[in-house]
Amino acid sequence: MNTKVLQTLEFPKILQQLQAYTATKMGQEMVLTLTPTAKVSEMERWLAETADGFKVLRLRGGLPVPKLNNIRPHLKRIEIGADLNGVELAQITRVLSSTQEVADFLADLKDSEIEFQYLYEWQEQLVVLPVLTRDLKTAIDEDGRVTDDASPALKQIRGSIRRSEQNVREQLDSLIRGKNAQYLSDAIITMRNDRYVIPVKQEYRGIFGGVVHDQSASGQTLFIEPKAVVDLNNRLRQQQIAEREEVSRILAELSARLVPYIREIRHNAFVLGQMDVMNAKARYGRDLKATVPKISPENHVILKAARHPLLDPERVVPNDLIIGKDYQAVVITGPNTGGKTITLKTLGLLQLMAQSGLAIPVTEESQVGIFQQVYADIGDEQSIEQNLSTFSSHMTNIVKILDRADAESLVLFDELGAGTDPQEGAALAISILDYLGSQSSYVMATTHYPELKIYGYNRPQTINASMEFDVDTLSPTYRLLIGVPGRSNAFEISRRLGLSPTIIDSAKQIIDGESQDLNEMIADLENQRKMTETEYLEIRHYTTEAEHLYKDLKEAYEYFFEEREKELAKGRQKANELVEEAQEKAEDIIADLRKKQLAQGSGAIKEHEFIAAKTQLADLKDTSEPTHLAQNKILQKAKAAKKLKAGDEVLSNTYGQRGVLIAPVGKNQWQVQMGILKMTLPTSDLTSVAPIEEPKQRIITGVRSAEASHVATQLDLRGKRYEEALAEVDQYLDAALLAGYPQVTIVHGKGTGALRQGITEYLKNHRSVKKFEFAPANQGGNGATIVYFK
């Protein structure tokens, strides 16, 4: 695809928006190098992968691809025999652990029998290295620091370092307390040249003996390593060197373990990048309210409710863009600022996006073609350096397009033939369109020339279109009307703006009769279109209502027969049960009569015994009527058990809120306390619910708050004298270093600038300061300095 059309249609802006949705460096690089393809199989695969991304996003919230750095430079360093540092190993570990997480995620999807088109193919390319991943995660933390568990030797060395540091601090604590405090600038322990020291006043430098490692900016304080801790510091320094050597050995060993798996790790990073791009396409498409289009092998482009992706979706007017099936050329006419150029750009840009595998802002059932090239001549490209006019620059571009366009090209012309004599320009435009028609190219062009309105009627495979203009409001509607050429609204607009009818009638007589007939024909077409559109909407409304009624009746009919069969089945079952019960009782009565007959011998059974037996058989018939709820004692007892009383917790069915009953109001209402509100609700709306158990409070111990630290992250020097301020800065930076702060803020104010300059010079010479800078404007500007430690 030629790069000029990508710039003309602003395709790089789409890629910049898409890049914001990526998480990995590899994914960002892939997005920025994304270009439209002209291969059918490649385009089909890209769109299918985007559809897979939409499916995962809808079902599981997207693929679990985290932020990953580009590890290709790290792998190249390993290939040439270099050892990686902790941060580089941590980034590779992140890729390996992400590979494991994504593989497990996709395996779970496969177990759930969720089908995808290409996602499982990418899963099969992932190589999981569980042992290597576990060992790396054990040895290197996420920040790249080698952990104590990296080796037994390192764990032992670091344990010794901690004990040595504790011994040094205890020894120094004993020196700075008590009467020795009078010799110190401050009773603190600090560090210089990686050795523990104490701040001693200049005049008492010989009290503690030892080695002087540094002095304050004012020279009043010396940082001395007392003689009592020199040996302890020496031992600590040796242990620190041993730690550094062991860390280097571990990093070299881990780097060597990666060598056999360089190819697999590099490909894993590539696959994760591809999945990141799939995620990004799906999320971008969701926010754009886009869909994955179908592909038309015949290049029948049908974009329903198409929107330009770079315009505000709340304000842009969607249009149906159709080209290729019934006509290969569309000539759009209409007033300026009516949306003609945006329509051209929308068609071209959406086609480029689809050929890049992106979802496009159209509705379902839309389809795109697949063009070998998309050409566009849009905008004013006049060149002062090359002494080209607007017409010349357009024609230079058009000549290049005509030399290359063929049956698999989409060509977009904005204001074709403009910039020269209207008659010559119109003739050139017609000839250019005829030539592209002979090449079977797909063309959409905008123009002001009335001659091209007739052209759309006379040429096969060509149709007129226009951007609608509302003469009542004197403003464009930005709606594209296919089949209706644009007409001049100059007379109508002039009349509404107050121009004399005499002048307008005179102008109508001057205008060419053929043009007047054409405008009248266009006006008639517009009226017919509006009438047809109104009738269509009305018919569509009734059709929709009929469909809903048919659906409701069908469901009710099916429900009726289903319920009838259920009730008949229940009735038959109940009847059979009653018959079986009656048969059993009748058999018992007959058996009883037989017993009596046998007991009386040959004597006949007496008449009253027959009458009693007949009465018993008659009583087997159930003649009872349904008992009303008010006469049913069991239901009355159940209802009484659920009777509401003050203090009960209830649920309001209308509001869905819990509350507590306060008191009855009238016969069938209750006053209910809902939070801070008291409401009167009908009893029928209230349902008794069980009280909610209060959750047990967990008592968390052993957590130290940030307030427990005695060192603040900001030092305020405003109002201090110069020497006093510098001494306080010196002590404060030492305390901040011991507290482990990565950065602090020194507020010195603006004033004359002397204190600010002095602090700046001091910070330049401080060995532990990495860099410093003035605070942002909203945090004090040059009245405060942010200091970053090494």
C-alpha positions in Angstrom: 0.0 0.0 0.0 1.4 3.4 -1.0 2.5 5.5 2.0 1.1 8.7 0.6 -2.5 7.6 0.9 -1.8 6.5 4.5 -0.8 10.0 5.4 -3.6 11.6 3.4 -6.3 9.6 5.1 -4.6 10.0 8.6 -4.0 6.3 9.1 -1.0 6.9 11.4 -3.4 8.7 13.9 -5.4 5.5 14.1 -2.2 3.6 14.9 -1.3 6.1 17.6 -4.7 5.7 19.2 -4.4 1.9 19.0 -0.9 2.0 20.5 -2.3 3.5 23.7 -4.2 0.2 24.3 -1.0 -2.0 24.2 0.8 -3.2 27.3 4.1 -4.6 26.0 6.9 -2.9 24.2 6.7 -5.6 21.5 3.0 -4.9 21.0 3.7 -1.2 20.6 6.3 -1.8 18.0 4.0 -4.2 16.1 1.2 -1.6 16.1 3.4 1.2 14.8 4.6 -1.1 11.9 1.1 -2.2 11.0 0.2 -1.6 7.4 -2.8 -2.7 5.3 -2.4 -5.9 3.4 -3.7 -6.8 0.0 -3.5 -10.6 0.6 -6.9 -12.2 1.1 -5.7 -15.0 3.4 -3.7 -12.5 5.5 -6.6 -10.1 5.9 -9.0 -12.9 6.8 -6.6 -14.1 9.5 -6.1 -10.6 10.9 -9.8 -9.9 11.2 -10.4 -13.4 12.6 -7.8 -12.8 15.3 -9.5 -9.4 16.1 -12.8 -11.3 16.4 -11.1 -13.7 18.8 -9.9 -10.8 20.8 -13.4 -9.4 21.0 -14.7 -12.8 22.2 -12.1 -13.1 25.0 -12.8 -9.5 26.0 -16.5 -10.2 26.2 -16.2 -13.5 28.1 -13.1 -13.0 30.4 -12.2 -9.4 30.2 -9.3 -9.9 27.8 -6.0 -11.9 27.7 -3.9 -11.5 30.9 -0.9 -9.9 29.1 0.9 -7.5 31.6 3.3 -4.7 30.9 6.5 -6.2 29.5 9.8 -4.6 28.4 11.6 -5.4 25.2 14.0 -8.3 26.0 15.5 -8.7 22.6 18.6 -6.6 23.5 19.1 -8.7 26.6 19.0 -11.9 24.6 21.5 -10.6 22.1 23.9 -9.8 25.0 23.6 -13.3 26.3 24.3 -14.7 22.8 27.6 -12.8 22.7 28.6 -14.1 26.1 27.7 -11.2 28.3 26.2 -11.5 31.8 22.9 -9.8 32.5 22.2 -7.6 35.5 19.4 -8.1 38.0 17.0 -5.7 36.2 17.5 -7.5 32.8 17.0 -10.9 34.4 13.9 -9.6 36.2 12.4 -8.5 32.8 13.1 -11.9 31.2 11.6 -13.6 34.3 8.5 -11.4 33.8 8.2 -12.7 30.2 8.6 -16.4 31.3 6.0 -16.0 34.2 3.6 -14.2 31.8 4.0 -17.1 29.3 3.0 -19.5 32.1 -0.1 -17.4 33.1 -1.3 -16.9 29.5 -0.9 -20.6 28.8 -2.9 -21.6 31.9 -5.5 -19.0 31.0 -5.9 -20.4 27.5 -5.9 -24.0 28.7 -8.8 -23.1 31.0 -10.7 -21.6 28.0 -10.1 -24.8 26.0 -11.3 -26.9 28.9 -14.5 -24.8 28.9 -14.9 -25.8 25.2 -14.9 -22.1 24.1 -14.1 -22.1 20.4 -11.7 -19.6 18.7 -10.4 -19.3 15.2 -6.7 -18.7 15.7 -6.1 -18.1 19.4 -5.3 -21.7 20.3 -2.8 -21.8 17.4 -0.9 -19.0 19.2 -1.2 -20.9 22.5 0.5 -24.0 20.9 3.5 -21.8 20.0 4.1 -20.8 23.7 7.0 -22.8 25.3 6.5 -23.0 29.1 9.8 -23.4 31.1 8.5 -24.0 34.7 11.8 -25.0 36.3 13.8 -22.1 34.9 10.9 -19.7 35.7 10.7 -20.9 39.3 14.5 -20.6 39.8 14.6 -17.1 38.3 11.7 -15.9 40.4 13.4 -17.4 43.5 16.7 -15.7 42.8 15.5 -12.3 41.4 12.7 -10.2 42.7 10.6 -7.9 40.5 12.9 -4.9 41.0 15.9 -6.9 39.9 17.4 -7.4 43.3 19.1 -10.7 44.0 17.2 -12.3 46.9 18.7 -14.0 49.9 17.4 -17.3 48.7 19.5 -17.1 45.5 22.2 -19.2 47.1 23.0 -20.6 50.7 26.3 -18.6 50.6 24.6 -15.3 49.8 22.1 -15.9 52.6 24.9 -16.6 55.1 26.9 -13.5 53.9 23.9 -11.2 54.2 23.2 -12.6 57.7 26.7 -11.8 58.7 26.4 -8.3 57.2 23.3 -7.6 59.2 25.0 -8.8 62.4 28.1 -6.7 61.7 26.0 -3.6 61.0 24.2 -4.2 64.3 27.5 -4.4 66.1 28.8 -1.2 64.5 25.6 0.7 65.3 25.5 -0.5 68.9 29.2 0.5 69.4 28.5 3.9 67.9 25.3 4.3 69.9 27.4 3.9 73.1 29.8 6.7 71.8 27.2 9.3 71.0 25.2 9.0 74.2 25.9 10.5 77.6 28.7 13.1 78.0 30.1 12.4 74.5 27.1 14.2 73.0 28.7 17.6 73.7 31.4 16.8 71.2 29.0 16.1 68.4 27.1 18.4 66.0 24.2 16.0 66.3 23.8 12.7 68.1 23.2 10.6 65.0 25.0 7.9 63.0 25.5 8.4 59.3 27.5 7.0 56.5 30.4 8.2 54.4 32.2 6.2 51.7 30.1 3.2 52.7 31.4 3.3 56.3 29.5 4.2 59.5 30.6 7.6 60.9 29.5 10.2 63.5 29.4 14.0 63.1 32.0 15.6 65.4 32.5 19.3 65.9 35.8 20.6 64.4 37.3 21.6 67.7 36.9 18.1 69.2 38.3 16.1 66.2 40.8 14.3 68.4 38.4 13.1 71.1 37.4 9.9 69.4 40.4 9.2 67.2 39.9 7.2 64.1 39.6 8.3 60.4 38.1 11.5 59.0 36.0 10.6 55.9 34.3 13.9 55.1 33.4 17.4 56.4 30.3 19.6 56.1 30.1 22.5 53.7 30.7 25.0 56.5 33.7 23.0 57.8 32.3 23.1 61.3 31.5 19.3 61.3 33.8 16.4 60.6 32.5 13.0 59.8 34.8 10.7 61.8 35.0 6.9 61.9 36.0 6.4 65.6 38.9 4.1 66.3 36.7 1.8 68.3 34.7 0.8 65.2 37.4 0.8 62.5 37.9 -3.0 62.8 34.2 -3.6 62.8 33.8 -1.4 59.7 36.7 -3.2 58.0 35.0 -6.6 58.7 31.7 -5.2 57.4 33.4 -3.9 54.3 35.0 -7.3 53.6 31.6 -9.0 53.9 30.0 -6.4 51.5 32.7 -7.2 49.0 32.0 -10.9 49.4 28.3 -10.2 48.9 29.0 -8.3 45.7 31.2 -11.2 44.4 28.6 -13.8 45.2 25.8 -11.7 43.5 28.0 -11.4 40.4 28.5 -15.2 40.4 24.8 -15.8 40.7 24.0 -13.4 37.9 26.6 -15.1 35.7 25.1 -18.5 36.5 21.5 -17.4 35.8 22.6 -15.8 32.5 24.3 -19.0 31.5 21.2 -21.0 32.2 19.2 -18.9 29.8 21.5 -19.6 26.8 19.9 -23.0 25.7 16.4 -21.4 25.7 17.2 -18.1 23.9 15.1 -19.1 20.8 12.1 -20.2 22.9 12.2 -17.1 25.1 12.4 -14.7 22.1 9.5 -16.5 20.4 7.5 -16.4 23.6 8.0 -12.6 23.7 6.9 -12.4 20.1 3.7 -14.4 20.8 2.8 -12.3 23.8 3.3 -9.2 21.7 0.8 -10.7 19.1 -1.7 -11.4 21.9 -1.2 -7.9 23.2 -2.0 -6.5 19.8 -5.2 -8.7 19.7 -6.1 -7.3 23.1 -5.5 -3.8 21.9 -7.6 -4.2 18.8 -10.5 -5.5 20.8 -10.4 -2.8 23.4 -10.0 -0.1 20.8 -12.8 -1.5 18.8 -15.0 -1.7 21.9 -14.4 2.0 22.8 -15.0 2.9 19.2 -18.2 0.9 19.1 -16.8 -0.9 16.1 -17.5 -4.3 14.6 -15.5 -6.8 12.6 -16.7 -6.5 9.0 -17.1 -9.3 6.5 -14.9 -9.6 3.4 -16.4 -9.4 -0.1 -14.3 -11.3 -2.6 -16.1 -9.3 -5.4 -15.2 -6.0 -3.7 -18.8 -5.1 -2.9 -18.3 -2.5 -0.2 -21.3 -2.0 2.0 -20.6 0.1 5.1 -23.8 0.6 7.2 -24.0 3.6 9.5 -20.3 4.3 8.9 -18.6 6.9 11.1 -15.2 8.5 10.8 -13.1 7.0 13.7 -11.3 10.3 14.4 -14.4 12.4 14.9 -16.5 12.7 18.1 -18.8 9.7 18.0 -21.5 11.7 19.8 -21.6 14.4 17.1 -20.7 12.6 13.9 -23.6 11.7 11.5 -23.4 8.1 10.4 -23.9 7.3 6.7 -24.4 4.2 4.5 -21.5 4.0 2.1 -22.1 1.6 -0.8 -19.9 1.0 -3.9 -19.1 -2.0 -6.1 -22.2 -4.1 -6.5 -24.6 -2.0 -8.6 -22.2 0.8 -9.4 -18.4 1.3 -9.4 -18.5 5.1 -9.4 -20.2 7.5 -7.1 -20.3 11.3 -7.9 -21.1 13.4 -4.8 -22.3 16.9 -5.2 -23.4 19.5 -2.6 -22.5 22.7 -0.9 -19.2 23.4 0.8 -18.9 22.3 4.5 -21.6 19.8 3.8 -19.4 16.8 4.6 -18.3 15.6 1.2 -14.6 15.4 2.0 -15.3 13.6 5.3 -17.4 11.1 3.4 -14.5 10.3 1.1 -12.0 10.0 4.0 -14.4 7.8 5.9 -14.7 5.3 3.0 -10.9 5.3 2.4 -9.9 5.1 6.1 -12.3 2.4 7.1 -11.1 0.3 4.1 -7.5 0.7 5.2 -8.4 -0.2 8.8 -10.2 -3.3 7.7 -7.3 -4.4 5.5 -5.1 -3.9 8.6 -7.2 -6.3 10.6 -9.0 -3.6 12.7 -12.6 -3.4 13.6 -14.4 -0.4 12.0 -17.1 1.9 13.3 -20.0 0.4 11.3 -23.1 -1.7 12.2 -23.4 -5.5 11.8 -23.7 -7.1 8.4 -21.3 -4.5 6.9 -18.7 -5.7 4.5 -15.5 -4.5 2.9 -13.5 -5.2 -0.2 -9.8 -6.0 -0.5 -8.0 -3.6 -2.8 -4.5 -3.9 -4.0 -4.1 -0.1 -3.8 -6.1 2.8 -2.4 -5.4 6.2 -4.1 -6.6 9.6 -2.9 -6.4 13.1 -4.2 -7.7 15.2 -1.3 -6.9 18.7 0.0 -4.9 21.6 -1.3 -1.3 20.4 -2.1 0.0 23.5 -3.9 3.8 23.8 -3.6 5.6 27.2 -3.5 9.0 25.6 -3.8 8.0 23.8 -7.0 6.0 26.7 -8.3 2.8 24.6 -8.6 -0.7 26.1 -8.3 -3.5 24.3 -6.7 -4.7 22.9 -10.1 -1.2 21.9 -11.1 -0.5 20.0 -7.8 -3.8 18.2 -8.1 -3.2 17.3 -11.7 0.3 16.0 -10.9 -1.1 13.7 -8.3 -4.0 12.6 -10.6 -1.6 11.7 -13.4 0.3 9.4 -11.1 -3.0 7.8 -10.0 -4.2 7.2 -13.6 -0.9 5.6 -14.5 -1.3 3.0 -11.7 -5.0 2.5 -11.2 -6.6 -0.8 -12.2 -9.6 -3.1 -11.6 -8.4 -3.7 -8.0 -7.9 -0.1 -7.0 -10.1 2.3 -5.0 -9.7 5.9 -6.1 -11.0 8.9 -4.1 -11.1 12.4 -5.7 -12.0 15.5 -3.8 -13.2 18.4 -6.0 -12.2 16.7 -9.2 -11.2 19.2 -11.9 -11.3 22.2 -9.5 -8.9 25.2 -9.7 -9.3 26.0 -13.4 -11.9 27.2 -15.9 -15.3 25.5 -15.0 -16.0 24.3 -18.5 -12.5 22.8 -19.0 -12.5 21.5 -15.5 -15.8 19.7 -15.9 -14.7 18.2 -19.3 -11.5 17.0 -17.7 -13.4 15.5 -14.8 -15.7 13.6 -17.1 -12.8 12.3 -19.2 -10.9 11.1 -16.0 -14.0 9.3 -14.7 -14.5 7.7 -18.1 -10.9 6.5 -18.2 -11.1 5.0 -14.7 -14.4 3.4 -15.7 -12.7 1.7 -18.7 -10.1 0.4 -16.2 -12.9 -1.0 -14.0 -11.6 1.0 -11.0 -13.8 1.8 -8.0 -14.2 5.6 -7.8 -15.8 8.0 -5.4 -15.5 11.7 -6.4 -16.8 15.0 -5.1 -17.5 18.0 -7.4 -19.3 21.3 -7.8 -19.8 21.0 -11.5 -23.4 20.7 -12.7 -22.3 18.8 -15.8 -21.3 15.8 -13.6 -24.9 15.6 -12.2 -26.0 14.6 -15.7 -23.0 12.3 -16.0 -24.3 10.1 -13.2 -27.5 9.5 -15.1 -25.9 8.8 -18.5 -23.0 6.5 -17.6 -23.4 2.8 -16.7 -22.1 1.6 -13.3 -22.3 5.3 -12.1 -24.6 6.9 -9.6 -25.2 10.4 -8.3 -25.1 11.2 -4.6 -25.3 14.4 -2.6 -25.0 15.8 0.9 -28.4 16.9 2.2 -28.9 20.6 2.9 -31.7 22.0 5.1 -33.0 25.2 3.5 -35.2 25.9 6.5 -32.3 26.2 8.9 -29.8 27.1 6.1 -27.4 24.4 7.4 -26.1 21.1 6.2 -27.4 17.9 7.8 -24.3 15.8 6.8 -26.5 13.0 5.5 -25.4 11.3 2.3 -28.3 10.7 -0.2 -27.5 8.0 -2.7 -29.2 8.5 -6.1 -30.0 12.2 -5.6 -27.6 14.8 -7.1 -27.0 18.0 -5.2 -28.8 21.1 -6.3 -28.0 24.7 -6.0 -29.9 26.4 -3.1 -28.6 29.9 -3.9 -32.1 31.3 -4.9 -33.9 29.8 -1.9 -31.1 30.9 0.5 -31.1 34.4 -0.9 -34.9 34.6 -0.7 -34.8 33.6 3.0 -32.1 36.1 3.7 -34.3 38.9 2.4 -33.2 39.4 -1.2 -35.8 41.1 -3.3 -38.1 38.6 -5.2 -37.7 40.8 -8.3 -34.0 40.2 -8.3 -34.5 36.5 -7.8 -37.0 36.2 -10.6 -34.6 38.1 -12.9 -31.8 35.7 -12.0 -34.1 32.7 -12.8 -34.8 34.1 -16.2 -31.1 34.6 -16.9 -30.0 31.1 -15.8 -29.8 28.5 -18.5 -33.1 26.7 -19.1 -31.5 23.3 -19.0 -29.9 24.1 -15.6 -33.3 25.3 -14.3 -34.9 22.1 -15.5 -32.2 20.1 -13.8 -32.7 21.9 -10.5 -36.4 21.3 -10.7 -35.8 17.6 -11.4 -33.5 17.3 -8.4 -36.1 19.1 -6.2 -38.8 16.7 -7.4 -36.5 13.7 -6.7 -35.8 15.0 -3.2 -39.5 15.4 -2.5 -40.2 11.9 -3.8 -37.4 10.5 -1.6 -38.7 12.2 1.5 -42.2 10.9 0.8 -40.8 7.4 0.2 -38.7 7.6 3.4 -41.7 8.7 5.5 -43.9 5.9 4.1 -41.0 3.4 4.7 -40.6 4.5 8.3 -44.4 4.2 8.9 -44.6 0.8 7.3 -41.5 -0.3 9.2 -43.2 0.8 12.5 -46.3 -1.2 11.8 -44.3 -4.2 10.7 -42.3 -4.1 13.9 -45.4 -3.9 16.0 -46.9 -6.8 14.1 -43.7 -8.9 14.7 -43.9 -8.2 18.4 -47.6 -9.1 18.5 -47.0 -12.3 16.6 -44.1 -13.2 18.9 -46.2 -12.5 22.0 -49.2 -14.5 20.7 -46.9 -17.4 19.7 -45.3 -17.5 23.1 -48.7 -17.3 24.9 -50.2 -20.0 22.6 -47.2 -22.3 23.4 -47.4 -21.5 27.1 -51.2 -22.2 27.2 -50.8 -25.7 25.7 -47.8 -26.5 27.8 -49.7 -25.5 31.0 -52.8 -27.3 29.9 -50.9 -30.5 29.4 -49.2 -30.1 32.8 -52.6 -29.6 34.6 -54.2 -32.5 32.7 -51.3 -34.7 33.7 -51.7 -33.6 37.4 -55.4 -34.3 37.2 -55.0 -37.7 35.8 -52.4 -38.6 38.4 -54.7 -37.3 41.2 -57.6 -39.2 39.8 -55.7 -42.4 39.6 -54.6 -41.9 43.2 -58.2 -41.4 44.4 -59.4 -44.4 42.4 -56.7 -46.6 43.9 -57.6 -45.3 47.4 -61.3 -46.0 46.8 -60.6 -49.5 45.5 -58.6 -50.3 48.6 -61.4 -49.1 51.0 -64.1 -50.9 49.0 -62.1 -54.2 49.1 -61.8 -53.7 52.9 -65.7 -53.3 53.2 -66.3 -56.3 51.0 -63.8 -58.4 53.0 -65.6 -57.3 56.2 -69.0 -58.4 54.8 -67.5 -61.8 53.9 -66.1 -62.2 57.4 -69.6 -61.5 58.8 -71.2 -63.9 56.4 -68.8 -66.7 57.4 -69.3 -65.9 61.1 -73.1 -66.3 60.8 -72.8 -69.5 58.9 -75.6 -70.1 56.4 -77.7 -67.3 57.9 -78.3 -64.2 55.8 -76.7 -60.9 56.6 -79.2 -58.6 58.2 -80.6 -55.6 56.4 -79.1 -52.9 58.6 -75.6 -54.4 57.9 -76.1 -54.1 54.2 -77.3 -50.5 54.6 -74.2 -49.6 56.7 -71.9 -51.1 54.1 -73.7 -49.2 51.3 -73.3 -46.0 53.3 -69.5 -46.6 53.7 -69.2 -47.1 49.9 -71.1 -43.9 49.2 -68.8 -42.0 51.6 -65.8 -42.8 49.3 -66.9 -40.1 46.9 -65.2 -36.7 47.6 -67.9 -34.0 47.6 -65.9 -31.5 49.6 -65.6 -27.9 48.2 -62.3 -25.8 48.3 -61.8 -24.2 51.7 -61.4 -20.4 51.7 -58.2 -19.0 53.1 -60.1 -17.3 56.0 -61.5 -20.8 57.0 -58.2 -22.6 56.7 -56.8 -22.8 60.3 -53.4 -24.1 59.2 -52.8 -21.2 56.9 -54.2 -18.8 59.5 -51.6 -20.1 62.0 -48.8 -19.7 59.4 -49.9 -16.2 58.7 -50.0 -15.3 62.4 -46.5 -16.7 62.8 -45.3 -14.2 60.2 -47.1 -11.2 61.7 -45.0 -8.1 61.7 -44.1 -6.3 65.0 -42.2 -3.2 66.0 -38.4 -3.7 65.9 -38.5 -6.3 63.1 -36.1 -6.0 60.2 -37.9 -5.9 56.8 -37.1 -5.5 53.1 -39.1 -3.1 50.9 -39.9 -4.9 47.7 -40.4 -1.5 45.9 -37.2 0.2 46.9 -35.0 -2.9 47.5 -33.8 -1.5 50.8 -33.6 -2.9 54.4 -35.2 -1.1 57.3 -36.6 -1.5 60.9 -40.3 -1.3 61.8 -41.1 1.6 64.1 -44.8 1.6 64.6 -48.0 0.6 62.7 -49.8 3.4 60.8 -53.5 2.7 60.4 -54.6 -0.8 59.5 -52.4 -1.8 56.6 -49.3 0.5 56.9 -46.1 0.7 58.9 -43.6 3.5 59.6 -40.2 2.2 58.6 -36.7 3.5 59.5 -34.4 3.2 56.4 -31.0 4.7 57.2 -31.7 8.4 58.0 -35.1 8.3 56.4 -38.5 7.5 57.9 -41.0 6.2 55.4 -44.6 5.0 55.6 -45.1 1.9 53.5 -48.0 -0.6 52.9 -47.7 -3.9 54.8 -48.0 -5.8 51.4 -44.7 -4.2 50.3 -42.8 -5.4 53.4 -41.0 -8.8 53.8 -39.6 -9.9 57.1 -35.9 -10.7 56.9 -33.3 -12.0 59.3 -30.9 -9.4 60.9 -27.5 -9.1 59.3 -24.6 -10.4 61.5 -22.0 -7.8 62.2 -18.6 -8.9 60.7 -16.0 -9.7 63.3 -13.3 -7.1 63.6 -9.8 -8.3 62.8 -7.1 -6.9 65.0 -3.9 -6.3 63.1 -0.8 -6.0 65.2 2.8 -5.4 64.3 2.2 -2.7 61.7 4.1 0.4 62.0 2.6 3.6 60.6 4.5 6.1 58.5 4.0 8.6 61.3 6.4 6.6 63.5 9.3 7.8 61.4 11.0 10.8 63.0 12.4 12.1 59.7 10.0 14.0 57.4 10.3 14.0 53.6 10.3 17.8 53.5 12.6 20.3 55.2 11.4 23.9 55.6 14.2 26.4 55.9 12.2 29.6 55.4 13.2 32.3 57.9 16.5 30.5 58.8 19.9 32.3 58.6 22.3 31.2 56.0 24.9 29.3 58.2 22.1 27.7 60.3 20.2 26.6 57.2 23.2 24.9 55.7 24.0 23.1 58.9 20.4 21.9 59.2 20.5 20.7 55.5 23.6 18.7 56.2 22.1 16.9 59.2 18.7 16.4 57.4 20.3 14.8 54.4 22.1 12.3 56.6 19.0 11.4 58.5 17.0 11.0 55.2 19.8 8.7 53.8 19.6 6.5 56.9 15.8 6.5 56.7 16.2 5.1 53.1 14.3 7.8 51.4 14.8 7.9 47.5 14.1 11.6 47.4 13.3 14.6 49.7 12.1 18.2 49.2 14.0 21.3 50.7 11.8 24.4 50.9 14.1 27.5 50.9 11.7 30.2 49.6 12.5 32.6 46.8 13.6 35.8 48.7 16.9 37.3 47.5 18.1 33.9 46.2 21.2 33.7 48.4 19.9 30.7 50.4 18.8 29.0 47.2 22.2 29.5 45.6 24.0 28.3 48.7 21.9 25.1 48.9 22.5 24.5 45.2 26.3 24.7 45.6 26.1 22.4 48.6 24.1 19.8 46.7 26.5 19.9 43.8 29.3 18.7 46.1 27.3 16.2 48.2 28.5 12.6 47.4 25.2 10.9 48.0 23.1 13.3 45.8 22.3 11.8 42.4 20.6 14.9 41.0 18.4 17.8 42.1 15.9 20.1 40.5 13.4 22.8 41.3 9.9 21.7 42.2 7.0 21.9 39.8 5.1 25.2 39.6 2.1 23.9 41.6 4.5 22.7 44.4 6.5 25.9 44.9 8.5 26.3 41.7 12.1 27.7 42.3 11.1 28.2 46.0 11.7 24.5 46.7 14.3 21.9 45.5 13.7 18.2 45.0 16.8 16.1 45.9 17.2 12.5 44.5 19.7 10.2 46.2 22.0 7.6 44.6 
